[in-house]
Amino acid sequence: MHKDPQAPPPEAPDDGVAIRVRGLKTQFGAQVIHEGLDLDVRRGEVLGVVGGSGTGKSVLLKEIIGLIRPAAGTVEVLGIDMDQADEAERRAVQRRWGVMFQDGALFSSMTVAENIQVPMKEYTRLSHHMMDELARVKIAMAGLACSAGLKHPSELSGGMRKRAALARALALDPEIIFLDEPTAGLDPIGAAAFDQLIAELQRSLRLTVFMVTHDLDSLVTICDRIAVLIDKKIVVDTYENLLKVDHPWIQEYFHGPRGRAAAAAEHAAAERAQAGAES
């Protein structure tokens, strides 16, 4: 009996984990990037992933979504073992996530609205009219003007292209969104606005967010926990607890000039919020 490719995957026991990685090994030729890496991403959290150059942050994201096959280990998404799943099960799980790549990966020959409709055409049988309506909704959710839907990526600013890419990631009402360096290349004001947008969407849609970033402001402002790739493995904790970890790279990253500036900005924002609440 053939499985319906549109059918949802079988429900797994809900233990509060959206993504489970066990014993992951990543190897390119003789170079081992990850060895015995374990990671749990909790449902409904914003997890920031950081690490030094060459630690495989984006590679880890691509392994979870199936673009790169690990040398060893298992990846479960929403209770489904992605290596053991058949094609119908994989497609059903893929429909439940959205991805925003670092450069946006928008199709230059398509308008913004047409870009947003790409996953709709791939995974649904919606009418053209319904896809047009949904594209307008996603454009508004991403903080873009309705007119942006008729424009091509080359006609947009860098910040607008990122919002268009985010709108496409939201096209199928996902449970998980993967963001690869979402604020890279943005000025501080634009980056802060994008952080706020992600935080608002996460709260309103109850999303699980897996975010690769180097932006300390993003980590401090919107992440529930931070995953640090070091020594081919991963250390996951809250920002406050990571400040106490005795590892040279973690100490330099979180206690260096940029780390101190991000912490000071967050402290000032917290004081302003408390003052506003008391007034």
N, C-alpha and C positions, 0 to 999 in steps of 0.2 A: 504493500500500500504506500502510495506517494504522500509525502507530507505537504501540507499547504505552506508555501513560502511566506504567506502573510500571517500565518498563525503565530501567536506568542510562544516563547519557549516554555517548557514545563516549569512550574513554580518550584523553587528550591526553598528549604527552610530559611526564614529570615533571621539571621544572626546579627543583623546590623552592619554587615560588611558588604560594600558594593563591589570592591575590587580586591581580590586576594592573589598575591604573588608568592610562590614558594620555591626556594632553591634555584632561583634564576641565574643562569650563566650566559653571559654575552661574550662572544669571541669573534674577532675578525682576523683570520689568519693566526699568527702566533700571539696576537694582542688580546688579552683578556680584560674586558671592561668591567663586567660584574661577575661575582663569584659567590654563589650561595646567598643571593639577595632575597630577603623576605619582606613583604609589605602588605599591610591591610589599610584600605581606604574606607572609612566609615560612611555609611549612607547619610547624606545631608550635610557633610562637612566640606569646607574649602581647604584642600591640602596644597600647600606650596612646595614645589620641588626645586632644590638648589644644589649647587656643587661647583667645584672648580672646572676649568676647561678640560675636556677630555674624559669627564666622569660619566658621560652617557645619559644626560638628563632627557634630551629629546629622543634618544635611542630607546630609553625605557618606555616613554609614552608610545612610541611606534610599535614596540613589542606588545604592549597591552592591547592596542587596537588592531594588531595583526599585520602591520605593514612590514615588520621584521620578525623573523622566526628566531627565538633564542636557541642557544646551543643545548641547553638543558633547563629543566624546571617546568613549572606549571603556572598558567594565568587563568584565573576564574573571574568572570565579569557577570554580575547579577546572578550568581549561583551556577553559571555554565562554564565548564572547562573548555576553553576556546580551542585547545589542541584536539580534544576528543569529539567535539561537536561536529555534526554533519553540516552540509551547506545550508540547509533550511534553518537549523538552529543558529548558526553564525549570523545569517542575515537577520533573523528575528532579534538577536541581541544588538547587532549593529544599528538597527532601527531605533534602539533605545538610547543611543548616545549621539552626541554631536561633537565635531572637531573644528577648532580654529587653529590653523597653522601659523607659524611666525610671520610669514610673508603674505598671509591672507589666502594664497592659492586660489584667488578668484580667476575665473575664465575671462580673459581680456576681450574676447569677441562677443561676450554676453553682457546684457544690462545687469544691474544689481538685482532686479526682480527675477530675471531669468536665472541668475546664479543661485538665488535662494530656492528656486523651484527644482534645481537639479536633484537633490535628495528626494523631493516629493515624487518626481517622475520615476526615480529608481525604486522606491519602496512602497508607493501607493498607487491607487487607481483613481485618484481624484480627478474631477473635471477641470478643464482649463480655467473656467470661471472661479471655481473654488480655490485653485492654486493662486490665481491672481489676488483674490481676497486675502488668503493667508499670507502671501508675500508682503502685502501692505501692512498686515498686523505685525509681522516680524520686523519690518523696517522701522515701524513706530516703537516697538519694544527695544530696539537697539539705539534709540535716540536720534534717528535720522528723520529728515523731512520726507514727506510722501514723494516729493519730486525726485528724490535720490534714486527711486526705483527705476526710473527711465534712463539713468546715466550709466555710462560704462566706467569700469574701474579707473581708467586713465583720466577721467574727468573729476575724480574725487581727491581730496587731500589724504595724507597718510592716515590721519585719525579717522576720517570717514570710511576709508577702505577697511580699517580694522573693525569698525562698527558693522559694516556690510558683511564682513566675514563672520562676525558674531551672529548676525541675523541668520545667515545660512546655517550656522551650527545649531540654531534654535528651531530650524525649519520643521522638524518632526516631533516637537514637544518632548525633547529627550529627558531622561532621568539623570544622565551624566553628561557633563561637557568637559572636554579636554582642551586646554588652552596652552599653546606653546609661545612663550614670551609675548603675552598680549600687549604689554606697554612698551616694548622695545621700539625705539625711534621716536617716541612721543616726548614733547616737552613736559616739564613737571605739572603744569596745569592740566594738560590733556591726559596725562597718565593718571592723575588724581581723579579726574572725571570718569575715566574708564574703570578705575578701581571701584568707584561708587556705583557705577552701572552694574558691574558684576555682582557686587554685594546685594544690590536691590533685587536683581533677577534671581539670585540664589535664594533669598528669603521668600520672595513672592511665589516662585515656582518650586521651591524645596529641592533644588538641584544638588547633586554631588558634583563638586568642582575639583578637577585634577589640573593644577596649574604649574607649568614649568616657567620659572622666572628668575631673573637676577636682580629684580627691583626690590630693594629692602623696604621701601615704603609700602609696596603691595603686601609683602610678607607680614609686616607689623600691623597694617590696617585691616586687612580682610581675611587673613588665613586663620583658621581654627588651630591647625597644626602645621608644622614644617618638617619636610623630609629632606635630610642632608645626605647626599651621596659622597661617601668618603671610604677610602680603602677597599673599593670594589663592592661595598655593602651599603646599607642605608641606616641612618639614625633618625627616628621620628619622635618629635615631642612638641610641646608648646614653645612659643618664642621665649617665654620667661625661663623655662627649664633649660633650653638650649644655651642660654647665656652662661649657665653654670657648667657646661660640659667641658672637660679638660682635654681638648684636642686642638692642635696648633691651627688648623685651617678654620675650625669653628670659632675659635677665639679671635683670629684675625678678621674674619668676615663680620661677626656680630659686634665686635668691640672696636673695630677700626673707625676711621673718621665718618664714613657713610653710615655705618651702623649706629654710631652715637647720634648722628643727625636725625636718622629715622626714629630712634627711640625718643629723642627730645621732641620731635614733631608730634608723635603719638601722645606723649605725656601732656603737651600743650593742648591738643585736641580734646583729651579726656577732661582736662581742667575746664575747658570752655563748655563742654557738654554738661559737666556737673554744675557749673555756675548758672547755665541756662535752666537746668532743672530746678534749681533752688530759687530762682528769681520769680 
